[in-house]
Amino acid sequence: MKRFFLKFNSLVTVTVFSVIFGISSFAAGDTPDIPLTPTITPLRIFFAVLVIILFVVSEILFEKIREKRVEKRNGSYEKDK
C-alpha cells in the first residue's frame, strides 16, 4: 500500500508541475498577438471535463481505500477482544 501511495504521489506531482510549466511557457510576452478565440473554448471544455472525470475517479479510489482500512481496523479490534 505504501508503494502505491508513493507512486500515486509521484504521478500527481509530475502532473502538477507539467501543467504549471506548460502554462508558464505559454505566458511569454514575446509571442505574436494571434486571436485564439476559436481554440480557447474547446480547450477549456476539454480540460473541464478531464478535471471532473479525474475528480470522480479519485473520489472512488479514495473511498475504496478508506473502506478497506476501516474493515482492516475493525478486524483488528475484533481480534483483540
N, C-alpha and C positions, 0 to 999 in steps of 0.2 A: 504494500500500500504506500510505503514511503517513496518507493521508486516512482510510482505513478504520480504522486504529488510533485516530486522533483521534476519529472518530465513535463507535467502539465504547467508548472510554474515557468519552466524554461520556454515552453511554447508561447505562453501568454506574454512573457517579457519580450521575446523576439518579435511577436506580432505588434505589440505596442510600440516598440522602438522603430520597427519598419514603417508603421503608419506615421509616426511623428517625423521621422526623417524624410519620408515621402512627401508629406505636406509641406515641410520647410523647404524642400528642393523646388517646389512649385511656387513658392512665395518670393522668388528672386525678383529684384527690381529691374533687371536689365532685359527682361523679355519684352517682345513687341506687344503692343496693345491689340490683341485679337479678341473679338467678342466671342464668348463661349456659351452664349445663351442656348444654342441647340443641344449642347452636350452636358450642361450643368444639371438639368432636371433629370435625365435618365440616370446619371451617375449618382445623384442624391437618392433617387428611388432605390437603385440597386443596393447602395450601402445601408440605407434604412432597413430594407428587407433583410439584408445579410445580418445586421446587428440584431434584429428581432429574432431571427432564426437561431443565431448563436446564443442569445439570452435564454430562449426557451430550452434549447438543448442543454445548456449549462445548468439550468434550474432542475431539469430532470435528472441529470447526473448527480448533482449535489444531494437531491432528495433520496436517490437510491443509496448513495454512500452514507447518508445520515441514518437511513433505516437499517442498514447493515450494522452500523456502530451501535445503535440503540439495541438491536437484537443481541449483539455480542455482549454488550454491557448487562442487559437483563439476564442473559445466560450465566454470566459470571456471578451475579448476585444470587441466583438460584443454587449454584454450586457451593457458595459459601454457607448457605443455610444448611 
